Amino acid sequence: MNIDADKRQWLVLILLIAGFSLGVRLLSHYHFETTALLYVGMPMGIAVTLILFTGDSASVNWKLRYWNHLRAATIVMLGSSVILFEGFLCVLMFLPIYFTVVLFIFLVECIYRALKKDNKATLPVHILPLLLLASSMEGTLPQLSFPRFNEVSYSKVVDADIQQIKLNLQKPINLGEDMPAFLSLFPMPYAVEAETLKAGDIHRSYFRYHRWFVTNTHEGYMDIKLVEVGDRHIRTEVVADTSYLSNYLTLHGTLIELEPLADNKTRVTLKVSYKRKLDPAWYFGPLERFAVKQTAGYLIDKVIARKEQDQNG
């Protein structure tokens, strides 16, 4: 039975969507959903399959071939995310690395075609996908993982003394306003129980994340224990975390250091310690550090050293 090119392509896309969805479920079942098998291996499999079964002929312009390749890969990604009930945040975090792997495989295929056309040896080109395949094993075993513990530090001189800062930490917290663009993608607590500042107290933050903007909602909370409350420092520990952010990293705690300066100013240093959950490290490591550092700066501005108008607003 002959199937025209368009029907064949759509058949391949449907099968890939089903296969990708099933593959994610299997990885999750065997606790590999945080490894590079998902974030590198699966996109590689999709890209190779698209080239083998839906790739354009060599006579087609490479720009058009890439556009068709990218469009097909995007359809598979978005179609699978709907079946898996994934939220927009997961899709946004996945797309950059997904497109990077897809582009890599396309470039390898272009190099292979060029060498074959010139009757040159193509064996070295085959090594590149094997290297990518090997990198997809990151996180599957402790021996194949990079260090996961991280500590991010952010310092700022603020126009408030230490007493005012400690008062700020006991007042109602209203997050979500004037956030950096990147941070605005992530769910912030809609309610915070933090009216005391004594060692041993636990502050609870409530999170709500609508995976599909208005529905498919995840509810969670984070309990932060005040371990030490000194004259010039406050150390906390995260003792419970069911928020959606816990899928990406494990927060250990924070350290707020307060250095008094002249003119009632204070140098505030906020250190956040956490463990990276997702692989590969080359992608999620810098991404998480960037997000945590932006969060630390935002918390200093909007909570630790907020001005009177911020408190009232």
Disulfide bonds with the S-S distance in Angstrom:
none
